[in-house]
């Protein structure tokens, strides 16, 4: 276990669920491909941050960070494809991304709308969460040393990202760094709440649709069959129109 971050209480409680999620080889391969897309997108965002910053030291660090993200994307992609290539084709497998989201936090990152302080605080918390989460994945992947080696290699870079963003935040905003971290943490908690709410809404919607299908539709189908039995078979003569008693 990497010593730069321990699992949260939430992750410790859900460790058996994490183990179950990663135990399926198809799900594991598809999740790695999803992680690859997330890392690649994060690298593009940080490259944009390097273009926008006026701080030479930050520009160098951002560019290294972006290169690391691109390399992580390739590592995840290569391992995911290798896993799936050796497996028979299968239908859709639920990835349960709201519980094992990868390096969540760089999603919905609008670099152009953030100043240097808020961006560094946001990146620091995202990288810190990734370190903790990847340590959990590394622990439950002991049965797959090749995939575990990918996470172990990436963890080294994530620890550096977590460290440099914290140090640079302290350098740029020594007086407001605590406030910036608090604001970034509140933003992450809100986004996490929204993800859980959306997932629960989807589960409840599916349950209600199933309930309607199995509970409400059968009585209507039974009534339709009974009505059909009352109808005479074949063509029936048209009923004569009612007598007209007036021109209206």
C-alpha angles and dihedrals in degrees: 000000000000112000098216095084137009126216118270122243088255091055093045091052091048096044093109089051091048088051091051093047093052095041093078110083094208092051090045093054094047092047090053090053089050090050088051091057091048093051092047092051091048090052091054091050093051091047087056089051089054089054093051102044121094093199111100094204092051091047091057092047093047091051091051090047091051091050090051091051091051090050091049090052090054093047092051092044094049094048093044093052091046091054095047094044091064095049132080115254115270138179125258115316120201108244095194089217094173088068099035103027102158116220094355115178103064090073113105089014108158103193094182091059097051130078122222095267098050092043093053092047090049093048093046094054091043093052092044090053090048091053092052093044096045089051088058091049091048090054095050092045097064089117090060106050094175093058090040090055089056092054092044091054093047092047090065091060094042090055090054091048090051091050100046095046090053093048093046092048089054090049096048099037109022093159101040101034093104092052092048091052091048091051092047091049091051090051092051092048091051092050091047089052091051092050092051091045092052091048092049091046090053091050092048092047091052091048092050092049090050090049091052092048097050101032109029103033099054094064091050091048090050092050091049091053092049091050090049091054090057092057116092116239123249131017117328126205114258116258114250114252117254117267114267111235095181141010088263 
